[in-house]
Amino acid sequence: MAAHHCQFRTYYEDTDAGGIVYHARYLGFAERARAEALRSLGMSIGSMAETDGVSFVVRQLGIRYHAPLRLDELMDVETVLYHASGARVKLRQVITNLSREGQKAAVIDVELACLKPDSMVPLRVPGPCMETLDGLRAETGPSL
């Protein structure tokens, strides 16, 4: 499968008084896209805690803004896995503006930590879970 793509439209609630998407909303778009990427692989965030005994939490995050999204624009969020080892998974999410011919809006690098949900103790990503996550692995290096 490699990269997962998810599309969203920006709404009034996402923007500031000038009609530009508020900087923190990009993180919400990325979070939803990560959940949809996992769902596309047959993994549900809720069921992972219940059936697999694992949760993923954001350990570290970096974002680079390139061009602002505006009210009512359509975006694509591409999610790829570029590193996974032990209890950590690193994803890159590229947000492009489909309303402006694929103009890059933001690039988000997120490191997730795998934890036991009851104790919040780090846990090596279980083999079957890692095999499923490999469905998001980038075929080449992540785009900047």
N, C-alpha and C positions, 0 to 999 in steps of 0.2 A: 504494500500500500504506500509506504513512504509518507510524504507530506499529506496532512489533512487540511481541507479548506472549509471554512465556515463563513457565511455571509450574514451581515447585519446592516440595518439602516440606522442612521442617527436620528434621534427625536429631540424635540424641544427640551425635554428634561436632561439631555446630555450636554446642552450648550450653555454658554455664559450669555451675558446681555448682548454681546456682539454677534451671536449666532455661531460662534466657534466652539467646537467640542472641548469641554473642560479637561484639563490634563489628566486628572485622576480617573476619568471615565474609560480611558484606554485600558487600564488595568481590569476593569469590569468586563470589557469586551474580550480581553485575553483569557480571563477566568472562564467565561462562558464557552469560549472556543476550545479550551483545554478539556472541559467537561464533555463537550460534544465529540472531541477527538477520541477520548476514552470510550464513550458510548459507541462510536463507530467500530471500535475494536471488540465490542461485546463486554466492556467493563463499565460498571456503574459505580460512581463514587460512593453512594450509600451502601451498595451491596459489598463493596470491597472491605469495608469495616466489619460488616456482619458475617460474610462468608469466608473471606480470606484473612481477616484479622489484621488488616493494614490500613493506614491512612497516609495520605501525602499532604504535607504542609509546605508552604513557601519558606525556604531557608534564606534565599538571597534573590534579589531581583534588580535588574538594570534596564533602563529604558532610554532610547535615543529618539527624539522627535525629529522628523524630517520636514513634513508639511502638514498644516492643520486640516482636520476634517471639519466640515461645516454641516449645519442643519440640513436634514433630509438627504444626505449623501449615502451612497451604498458602499460598503467596505467589504473586503475579503480578509480573513485572518488565517494565515497559513501557519500550521503548527508542525514542527519537526523535532525529533529527538536527536541530539547530537552527542550525548555522552551519558552513560549509565554505568555505575559501579557501586558495589556495596549497598549503602543505604541512600544513595543520591542519584537523582535523575536530572539532567539538564536539557531544557527545551529552548528553542528559539521560535518566536512568533513574530511574523512580519505582517503588518497591517498595511494594506494597499487600498487606495481610493478608487473604486471601480467607476465612480461618477466622473473621475478625471483621468481616464485612460490608464489606470493602474499606477498612478503616482504613489510612491512610497510615503506613508504617513508616519509610521513608527516601527521600531524594531525593539522587541522585548526579549531579554534573556532571563530565564527563570530557572532557579535550582530548587528542586523539590526534595524534601527529606521524607523517607519512609519511616513511619512510627507505628508502634502498637497503640491502638486508639484508647485503650483503658488506662495505660500507664504513661503514655507519651514518651516512651523510651525508644531510641533509634533501633531500627530493625533492618537487616539486610533484605533487599527487595526479593521476595520469594521467586523461585525459578519460573513457575508458570506465569506469574505476573510480569516478569522481565521478558519472557518470550512474547507475551501479548504486546507489551510496550515496544518491542522491536519492530512492530508494524508501523511505527512512526519514525523509524530511524532514517536519517537523511542518506540518500544514495551518494551524495557528494558533501563537501563541507557546507556548513550553514551559510546562507547568503547574508551579506552585510547590507 
